[in-house]
Amino acid sequence: MGNQLFQEARRFVEMARTASPADRQTAMEKAKNALSSAYANSTIAEKSQLHEMQDELENLSH
């Protein structure tokens, strides 16, 4: 089935990416929390992808 926390993090990052400007801050906070939770239980390959998602969130905030 895969890493559930990883899948959740991916979903929250996608939600942050598509959120309206009014909802973006809350969506980004949820995505950051999901990324943190997923990181501890991830494989090396998943950690690399999580890092890319984190970079994407940082780019959204600028």
A tleap script that builds the chain and sets N, CA, C and O, in Angstrom:
source leaprc.protein.ff14SB
mol = sequence {
  NMET GLY ASN GLN LEU PHE GLN GLU ALA ARG
  ARG PHE VAL GLU MET ALA ARG THR ALA SER
  PRO ALA ASP ARG GLN THR ALA MET GLU LYS
  ALA LYS ASN ALA LEU SER SER ALA TYR ALA
  ASN SER THR ILE ALA GLU LYS SER GLN LEU
  HIE GLU MET GLN ASP GLU LEU GLU ASN LEU
  SER CHIE
}
set mol.1.N position { 0.816 -1.198 0.000 }
set mol.1.CA position { 0.000 0.000 0.000 }
set mol.1.C position { 0.854 1.254 0.000 }
set mol.1.O position { 0.396 2.294 -0.474 }
set mol.2.N position { 2.053 1.202 0.501 }
set mol.2.CA position { 2.913 2.377 0.505 }
set mol.2.C position { 2.844 3.116 1.821 }
set mol.2.O position { 2.057 2.786 2.708 }
set mol.3.N position { 3.669 4.101 1.920 }
set mol.3.CA position { 3.768 4.907 3.122 }
set mol.3.C position { 2.590 5.884 3.163 }
set mol.3.O position { 2.527 6.827 2.374 }
set mol.4.N position { 1.671 5.651 4.081 }
set mol.4.CA position { 0.459 6.477 4.184 }
set mol.4.C position { 0.792 7.932 4.487 }
set mol.4.O position { 0.173 8.838 3.928 }
set mol.5.N position { 1.767 8.165 5.369 }
set mol.5.CA position { 2.133 9.546 5.710 }
set mol.5.C position { 2.746 10.260 4.509 }
set mol.5.O position { 2.524 11.454 4.310 }
set mol.6.N position { 3.511 9.530 3.719 }
set mol.6.CA position { 4.098 10.110 2.506 }
set mol.6.C position { 2.985 10.518 1.538 }
set mol.6.O position { 3.006 11.618 0.984 }
set mol.7.N position { 2.028 9.634 1.344 }
set mol.7.CA position { 0.912 9.936 0.439 }
set mol.7.C position { 0.102 11.127 0.930 }
set mol.7.O position { -0.338 11.961 0.138 }
set mol.8.N position { -0.090 11.197 2.236 }
set mol.8.CA position { -0.814 12.331 2.809 }
set mol.8.C position { -0.048 13.636 2.594 }
set mol.8.O position { -0.641 14.663 2.264 }
set mol.9.N position { 1.258 13.592 2.780 }
set mol.9.CA position { 2.079 14.785 2.563 }
set mol.9.C position { 1.959 15.262 1.117 }
set mol.9.O position { 1.815 16.456 0.854 }
set mol.10.N position { 2.021 14.326 0.202 }
set mol.10.CA position { 1.893 14.682 -1.215 }
set mol.10.C position { 0.544 15.353 -1.483 }
set mol.10.O position { 0.463 16.333 -2.223 }
set mol.11.N position { -0.508 14.813 -0.871 }
set mol.11.CA position { -1.855 15.365 -1.056 }
set mol.11.C position { -1.942 16.785 -0.490 }
set mol.11.O position { -2.520 17.667 -1.124 }
set mol.12.N position { -1.376 17.010 0.692 }
set mol.12.CA position { -1.434 18.335 1.294 }
set mol.12.C position { -0.602 19.352 0.518 }
set mol.12.O position { -0.992 20.516 0.418 }
set mol.13.N position { 0.525 18.937 -0.027 }
set mol.13.CA position { 1.330 19.849 -0.846 }
set mol.13.C position { 0.546 20.239 -2.095 }
set mol.13.O position { 0.559 21.400 -2.505 }
set mol.14.N position { -0.132 19.272 -2.692 }
set mol.14.CA position { -0.949 19.575 -3.869 }
set mol.14.C position { -2.070 20.549 -3.503 }
set mol.14.O position { -2.379 21.457 -4.275 }
set mol.15.N position { -2.675 20.365 -2.337 }
set mol.15.CA position { -3.726 21.279 -1.898 }
set mol.15.C position { -3.168 22.689 -1.695 }
set mol.15.O position { -3.830 23.669 -2.035 }
set mol.16.N position { -1.975 22.797 -1.152 }
set mol.16.CA position { -1.354 24.110 -0.957 }
set mol.16.C position { -1.058 24.767 -2.302 }
set mol.16.O position { -1.220 25.976 -2.462 }
set mol.17.N position { -0.624 23.962 -3.258 }
set mol.17.CA position { -0.291 24.483 -4.586 }
set mol.17.C position { -1.520 25.067 -5.268 }
set mol.17.O position { -1.416 26.062 -5.985 }
set mol.18.N position { -2.675 24.461 -5.054 }
set mol.18.CA position { -3.875 24.887 -5.766 }
set mol.18.C position { -4.798 25.764 -4.912 }
set mol.18.O position { -5.866 26.168 -5.373 }
set mol.19.N position { -4.395 26.058 -3.680 }
set mol.19.CA position { -5.239 26.849 -2.777 }
set mol.19.C position { -5.370 28.284 -3.275 }
set mol.19.O position { -4.474 28.827 -3.922 }
set mol.20.N position { -6.501 28.868 -2.956 }
set mol.20.CA position { -6.696 30.285 -3.264 }
set mol.20.C position { -5.763 31.101 -2.380 }
set mol.20.O position { -5.331 30.621 -1.332 }
set mol.21.N position { -5.449 32.313 -2.781 }
set mol.21.CA position { -4.559 33.138 -1.952 }
set mol.21.C position { -5.047 33.275 -0.505 }
set mol.21.O position { -4.237 33.325 0.422 }
set mol.22.N position { -6.349 33.335 -0.315 }
set mol.22.CA position { -6.899 33.486 1.034 }
set mol.22.C position { -6.673 32.239 1.894 }
set mol.22.O position { -6.546 32.336 3.114 }
set mol.23.N position { -6.626 31.081 1.257 }
set mol.23.CA position { -6.478 29.815 1.981 }
set mol.23.C position { -5.055 29.271 1.960 }
set mol.23.O position { -4.768 28.270 2.616 }
set mol.24.N position { -4.175 29.909 1.225 }
set mol.24.CA position { -2.844 29.345 1.006 }
set mol.24.C position { -2.038 29.186 2.295 }
set mol.24.O position { -1.377 28.163 2.474 }
set mol.25.N position { -2.073 30.162 3.190 }
set mol.25.CA position { -1.263 30.085 4.412 }
set mol.25.C position { -1.649 28.868 5.253 }
set mol.25.O position { -0.779 28.130 5.716 }
set mol.26.N position { -2.932 28.661 5.446 }
set mol.26.CA position { -3.395 27.504 6.222 }
set mol.26.C position { -3.024 26.211 5.526 }
set mol.26.O position { -2.579 25.262 6.172 }
set mol.27.N position { -3.202 26.163 4.223 }
set mol.27.CA position { -2.868 24.959 3.463 }
set mol.27.C position { -1.376 24.656 3.543 }
set mol.27.O position { -0.976 23.495 3.629 }
set mol.28.N position { -0.562 25.697 3.514 }
set mol.28.CA position { 0.887 25.495 3.597 }
set mol.28.C position { 1.292 24.989 4.977 }
set mol.28.O position { 2.186 24.150 5.085 }
set mol.29.N position { 0.654 25.480 6.023 }
set mol.29.CA position { 0.959 24.997 7.367 }
set mol.29.C position { 0.615 23.525 7.508 }
set mol.29.O position { 1.377 22.761 8.101 }
set mol.30.N position { -0.522 23.123 6.968 }
set mol.30.CA position { -0.915 21.716 7.008 }
set mol.30.C position { 0.068 20.863 6.208 }
set mol.30.O position { 0.431 19.766 6.633 }
set mol.31.N position { 0.492 21.361 5.067 }
set mol.31.CA position { 1.441 20.621 4.233 }
set mol.31.C position { 2.782 20.463 4.945 }
set mol.31.O position { 3.385 19.391 4.903 }
set mol.32.N position { 3.245 21.515 5.590 }
set mol.32.CA position { 4.521 21.443 6.319 }
set mol.32.C position { 4.444 20.427 7.452 }
set mol.32.O position { 5.391 19.672 7.673 }
set mol.33.N position { 3.329 20.402 8.170 }
set mol.33.CA position { 3.154 19.423 9.238 }
set mol.33.C position { 3.141 18.003 8.682 }
set mol.33.O position { 3.739 17.098 9.263 }
set mol.34.N position { 2.462 17.813 7.561 }
set mol.34.CA position { 2.404 16.496 6.936 }
set mol.34.C position { 3.787 16.056 6.465 }
set mol.34.O position { 4.146 14.886 6.598 }
set mol.35.N position { 4.563 16.986 5.917 }
set mol.35.CA position { 5.920 16.653 5.488 }
set mol.35.C position { 6.782 16.225 6.674 }
set mol.35.O position { 7.541 15.260 6.580 }
set mol.36.N position { 6.666 16.934 7.768 }
set mol.36.CA position { 7.442 16.595 8.965 }
set mol.36.C position { 7.075 15.212 9.478 }
set mol.36.O position { 7.954 14.428 9.834 }
set mol.37.N position { 5.797 14.910 9.518 }
set mol.37.CA position { 5.347 13.602 9.986 }
set mol.37.C position { 5.835 12.491 9.073 }
set mol.37.O position { 6.247 11.430 9.542 }
set mol.38.N position { 5.791 12.731 7.781 }
set mol.38.CA position { 6.175 11.705 6.817 }
set mol.38.C position { 7.672 11.438 6.822 }
set mol.38.O position { 8.096 10.312 6.563 }
set mol.39.N position { 8.462 12.431 7.106 }
set mol.39.CA position { 9.916 12.311 6.976 }
set mol.39.C position { 10.491 11.217 7.870 }
set mol.39.O position { 11.368 10.468 7.439 }
set mol.40.N position { 10.016 11.113 9.098 }
set mol.40.CA position { 10.589 10.177 10.063 }
set mol.40.C position { 10.426 8.715 9.643 }
set mol.40.O position { 11.251 7.874 10.000 }
set mol.41.N position { 9.393 8.414 8.908 }
set mol.41.CA position { 9.105 7.022 8.543 }
set mol.41.C position { 9.324 6.739 7.059 }
set mol.41.O position { 8.706 5.832 6.501 }
set mol.42.N position { 10.184 7.499 6.430 }
set mol.42.CA position { 10.354 7.393 4.982 }
set mol.42.C position { 11.655 6.697 4.597 }
set mol.42.O position { 12.635 6.687 5.342 }
set mol.43.N position { 11.621 6.122 3.413 }
set mol.43.CA position { 12.831 5.555 2.823 }
set mol.43.C position { 13.694 6.705 2.296 }
set mol.43.O position { 13.259 7.857 2.268 }
set mol.44.N position { 14.892 6.386 1.888 }
set mol.44.CA position { 15.784 7.410 1.332 }
set mol.44.C position { 15.161 8.049 0.092 }
set mol.44.O position { 15.216 9.268 -0.074 }
set mol.45.N position { 14.574 7.238 -0.768 }
set mol.45.CA position { 13.948 7.769 -1.985 }
set mol.45.C position { 12.775 8.685 -1.642 }
set mol.45.O position { 12.603 9.738 -2.257 }
set mol.46.N position { 11.967 8.280 -0.658 }
set mol.46.CA position { 10.846 9.121 -0.250 }
set mol.46.C position { 11.337 10.419 0.370 }
set mol.46.O position { 10.752 11.477 0.140 }
set mol.47.N position { 12.410 10.347 1.158 }
set mol.47.CA position { 12.960 11.563 1.771 }
set mol.47.C position { 13.399 12.556 0.710 }
set mol.47.O position { 13.221 13.764 0.864 }
set mol.48.N position { 13.972 12.038 -0.366 }
set mol.48.CA position { 14.384 12.912 -1.462 }
set mol.48.C position { 13.169 13.619 -2.071 }
set mol.48.O position { 13.211 14.819 -2.344 }
set mol.49.N position { 12.100 12.870 -2.277 }
set mol.49.CA position { 10.883 13.462 -2.835 }
set mol.49.C position { 10.247 14.443 -1.859 }
set mol.49.O position { 9.736 15.485 -2.269 }
set mol.50.N position { 10.276 14.113 -0.562 }
set mol.50.CA position { 9.734 15.021 0.448 }
set mol.50.C position { 10.512 16.333 0.464 }
set mol.50.O position { 9.935 17.406 0.638 }
set mol.51.N position { 11.820 16.233 0.281 }
set mol.51.CA position { 12.647 17.442 0.235 }
set mol.51.C position { 12.245 18.312 -0.961 }
set mol.51.O position { 12.172 19.535 -0.849 }
set mol.52.N position { 11.988 17.675 -2.097 }
set mol.52.CA position { 11.541 18.421 -3.276 }
set mol.52.C position { 10.197 19.101 -3.015 }
set mol.52.O position { 9.982 20.238 -3.434 }
set mol.53.N position { 9.300 18.406 -2.327 }
set mol.53.CA position { 7.999 18.994 -2.001 }
set mol.53.C position { 8.170 20.179 -1.052 }
set mol.53.O position { 7.474 21.187 -1.176 }
set mol.54.N position { 9.099 20.053 -0.108 }
set mol.54.CA position { 9.354 21.153 0.824 }
set mol.54.C position { 9.898 22.362 0.073 }
set mol.54.O position { 9.512 23.497 0.355 }
set mol.55.N position { 10.789 22.124 -0.878 }
set mol.55.CA position { 11.311 23.226 -1.696 }
set mol.55.C position { 10.176 23.908 -2.465 }
set mol.55.O position { 10.145 25.132 -2.595 }
set mol.56.N position { 9.248 23.096 -2.971 }
set mol.56.CA position { 8.117 23.653 -3.705 }
set mol.56.C position { 7.261 24.551 -2.801 }
set mol.56.O position { 6.814 25.617 -3.224 }
set mol.57.N position { 7.039 24.115 -1.564 }
set mol.57.CA position { 6.280 24.938 -0.622 }
set mol.57.C position { 6.998 26.262 -0.353 }
set mol.57.O position { 6.367 27.317 -0.294 }
set mol.58.N position { 8.300 26.199 -0.193 }
set mol.58.CA position { 9.051 27.427 0.037 }
set mol.58.C position { 8.940 28.379 -1.126 }
set mol.58.O position { 8.877 29.593 -0.932 }
set mol.59.N position { 8.914 27.846 -2.343 }
set mol.59.CA position { 8.761 28.690 -3.522 }
set mol.59.C position { 7.367 29.325 -3.582 }
set mol.59.O position { 7.212 30.439 -4.083 }
set mol.60.N position { 6.367 28.623 -3.077 }
set mol.60.CA position { 5.010 29.177 -3.057 }
set mol.60.C position { 4.904 30.367 -2.120 }
set mol.60.O position { 4.103 31.275 -2.343 }
set mol.61.N position { 5.711 30.359 -1.073 }
set mol.61.CA position { 5.601 31.416 -0.070 }
set mol.61.C position { 6.332 32.684 -0.470 }
set mol.61.O position { 6.241 33.694 0.228 }
set mol.62.N position { 7.048 32.651 -1.572 }
set mol.62.CA position { 7.805 33.840 -2.007 }
set mol.62.C position { 7.083 34.605 -3.071 }
set mol.62.O position { 7.582 35.627 -3.543 }
savepdb mol mol.pdb
quit
